[in-house]
Amino acid sequence: MDATQLSSCIKTRFLIISDTHGMQFSSEDRPHQRADVAIHCGDLTEESKLEEYRDSIKLLKEIDAPLKLVIAGNHDWTMDTPAFKKKVAEVWPPLDPALIKVVYGDHGEARQIFEQAKGTGIVFLDEGSHRFTLQNGALLTVYASPWTPQMGEWGFQYSPNQGHNFEMMNSVDVAITHGPPKGIMDYTNDRHRAGSSELFATVARARPRLHCFGHIHEGWGAKMVTWRDQPTETPSHFTDIDNDRSTVIEKLSGFRPSKFDTPEIKLEKEKKVKYYRQERCYSTSHCSGDFSPLEAGNQTLFVNASIEGTEEQPIQLPWLVDIELPPAN
């Protein structure tokens, strides 16, 4: 990007969440910052019940942003009609159809709840590319996909043996997927990498400015990845990332106490927890004039925004991200 293009870019703020599983923010942890765009990366529900979708709409309405982009996750299986039909057909003894209708709705009914909320700025995204002209004058091109490698019997899952084709254009600014790419903030508690290798390869070729996701709750955090000059034939996190020029911005271990912490580190973590509890978001900015401006085409900011945490820390912080986008005109 040349200097003229860079100077015309528009600072744009994103508030990013994922994996809320039907929860509501309390008055103490609800984000209060205004954003240009809010993003929910899926798992709106725990059991895909209609009431949980309605609770998700309520949560999204309380976020201060004129545009709120939403995708489904594997827990939102009633949005995936073939998965919905399969789950119902496999239940034994069979469920009462009237009960299914009351709790889960008809096919497409959950989606209709989101269609009815469009007037409040909430837009549910199917898999594919979408373009928006924002109120701040920026043009936003998004790629969305709810699909993840199969882990149990849920919705929007594909067999790792068959893979999945993530058709992302090179012009995409922001990728919104439910799951992480393999090798980036995708470690499970048992140290298994649960991300998608097909998704990583796609992102490594398209190089969006921002890629946000959730799914792996314990992978919460953000990383600024600098790419090597050219993608390899089969991109992977081993071959295509310039690790010397890539930086972890934050991860859960930066907040959680460890038996290896020195008194100084313990105190630093306590101060950090107190500060961000007041802020209610973790903020990072990568615009012109910032300490670490994002180099479009050479870098991608990855954000795992999983909100649901553990018993000790039930809610993990939303992310507040500032990047620059091209103008709509």
N, C-alpha and C positions, 0 to 999 in steps of 0.2 A: 504494500500500500504506500503510495507516494505522499509527500507532505501536504499537497492540496486536498487529497481524499481524507487524510487524517484530521486536518483542521476542520473539515465539514462534518465530522462524525458527531453524534449527539449522545451525551451521557444519559444512560438509561438504568433505572434501578429495578431489580428483580427481588421479590420476596419468595423464597423457595421452601416448600414443605413436601413431605411424602409420608406414607405409612401412618396415617392418623387413626386408621382402624375404628372409625365411628366416634372417636373422642371429641370433646369440646375443650377449647382453651378456657382456663379460669381467668378471673379478672387480674390475677397476679402474673400470669404467663402469656396472655394474649399479646401478640405483636402490636405495637402502637405506631410504628413508622409507616409513612406513606410510600408506596412503590408505584412505578409505572405499570408493572406487570407482576401479578402473583402467579405462581406455578405450583400445581399439586401433581406429583409424579406417581400417583396410584396407590392402591390399597386404601381406598376411601373407607372401606368397611372391614369388619372382622369375619362376618358370616354372610355377607351379601344380602342382608335383609333390607326391605324398603325403608324401614325406620332409620337404619344406619345411613342410607343415602340422604334422607331428609336431614339428618344431623350434619352430614358433610356439607350440604347446601348452607345450613345455618352457620357453620364454621367459616365457610368461604365468604359469606355475606359480611361477616364481621371484620374481614381484612380490608384495609384501606388501599384499594387499587382499582382503577377504572376497567382493567382487563384481567380476568382470572382464567388461566388455561389449565385444563384438567384432563388427565388420562386415567384409564383403568389400571388395576394391578391384578395379580393372580387371585387375591381374595375376593375380587369383585366379579366372581364367576357368572353371576346372572347377566352381566353385560355380554358375555360370550355365549351366544345362544346354543351352539353345539355342545359346549361343556355343561350348560344348564340342563339341557335335555338328557344328557348322559348321566349326570348326577341323579336326577329324578328317577330315571329308568332303572338305575342300579340299586336303589334303596329297597331293602326287604325287611319286614313286610312293606308293601307299597304305602306311600303317604296319601292322605285324603287330599284330592285335588283342590277342594275348597280351602283347606288349610294352607296349601302351597300358594294359592292365589293371594290369601290374606298376608302371609309372611313375606313371600318373595315376589309376588306379582306375576303377571303374564310375561311372555317373552317380549322384550323391548320396553317394559314398563319402567324399569329403573332408568333407562336412557331417557325416557320421556320426562322424568323428574328434572333432568338437567336441561332439556330443551325448554321447559317451562321457566327456567331460571335465567335464560339468556338476557332478559331485560335488565338484570342486575350485573351484567358484565361477565357472567360465568359462561365459558365456552368449552364444551366437551369435545376432545379431539380424537378422531379415528386415526389409525395408522396411516402415515403419509406426510406430505409436506403441506404447510399452511402459511399464508402470508397475511400480515396485519399492518395497518398504518396506525401508529400509536398517537395518543393525544399530545405527546411532546414533540411530534413531527418526525420521529424515526420510523424507518421501515424494518419490520421484524419478520424474518423467515425462519420457520420452526419445522423441525422434523419430530414426529411423535410416534412412539410404539410401546404398547403394553406387554409385548411378548418377552418371555424369559425361558431359560432352559428348564425342563421339567423337574420339579421337586414335589412329589406327591400328586394328588388328584385335584387340580385347581383350574382356573381359567387362564386363557391366553398363554399356554405353555406349549413348547415344542420339544420333540425328542432330540437330545444332543446328537444322536446318531444321524438324524436327518438334517439338523441345522435349521437356520431361518435366514431369509433374504431381507436384510434391512436396506431399503432403497433410499439412501440419503444423498441428496444433491450436494455438489461442492459449494453452492451458494447459501447453504443453511447457516444461519447465525447461531441458533440454539437448538440442541438436541434434547428432547424430553423423553426419557425411556423409564420404564418401571425398574428394570434391573441394571446393574453396573456392567461395564465392559470387563472382560477378564483381565485381571492384573491391577485394577485400580479401585481401591477402597471396596474390595469384594471379599475380604477374609471373613469367614464365619468364626464363631468362638472356638471351634475345633481346628482352626488354622487351615481350613479348606477354601480354596478360591472358587467362588460360586458364580463368577461373572461369565459373560458370553464371549467366546473367542470370535464369533462372527460379527458381533457388535463392535468389538475392539477394532477389527480389521476395517470395518466400514468407517468408523470415526477417524481412524488413522489416515484414511484416504481423503475424507471430506474435510477434516480439520475445522469443525465449528468453533466459534469463539467460546461457547459455554456448552457443557454437557451435564445435565442434572438428572438425578435418579434417586432411588431408595432401595427397597427390597431387602437388602442385607443391613439390618438395623445397626449391628455392631460395627459396620463400616463407615458410620457417620464421619464426615470431615470434608476437606477440600484440598485439592492439589493442582498447582499450576504446572502443566506438562509442556515441555518444549520438545518439538518433534525433530527427528533427524531430517536431513535435507530432502531425501526422497523416500517414499514408502517402499518397503521391501515387497517382494512378490506375494508373500503371505504374512501380512503385518501381525506382530505380537508385541506384548509388553516387554519381551526380552530384547527385541531387535530394533524397535522403531522409536523408542523414547531416548532423548538425550538426558540421561540421569544427572549429569554434572550441571545442567542448566534448568533442571526441574526442581520445584520446591513444594513440600507439604506445608500448607497454610495452617491447618489445624486438624486434630483427630481426637478421639475420646480420651486417649491416654494423657492428653494435655490438661484434662480436667480431673480425671479420676485418681484417687490416691493409690500409691504403690508402696509395698514394703521396702522398696529400694530407694525411695525418695529421701534426699537429704533434708534437714530442717529448712534450708533455704528454698528448695523446690516445693516442699509441702506448703510453706507460707505463700509462695508465688501462686500455687494452684488455688489456695483458699481465696486469695485476692481476686483471681480471675473468675472463679465461680460467683463470688459476690457481685462483681462488676457486671457480668453477663446476665445474672439473674435480674438486675435492674434494667439492662438494655433489652432483654427478652429476645434478642437475635444475635447471631454472630455475623459481624459485618466485615466485608472485604471489598476494596475498590481497586480497579485496574484500568484507570483512564489516563489520558494524557496529563502529565504533571504529577501523577502518583508515583510512589516509590517503585512500584513494579507494574508499569503499564503493559497491558496485554498486546502482544504482537500478532495481529490477525493474520492467519495463514501459517504462522510458525508455532503458535501456542494454542492450547485449549485449557480452559479452566474447568476442572471436573469437580462436581459437588454432589456428595451423598447427603441428602436432606431428610433422612429417616427421623421421624419425630418420636415414635414409640420407643421407649427405653426399657429399663429394668425396674425391679421393685425398689432398688436403692435410688434410682434416678429415672422416674417414670416418663418424663418428658425431656427429649433432647432438643437443642436449640434450632429454630428455623434459621435459614441463611438469608442475609441481605447482601446482595451482590450488585456492584456498579460496574458496568462495562459500557463501551461506546458502540453505537450502531450507525449504519449509514442513514442519511436523510431520505424521506419518502419521495422527495422531488429530485 
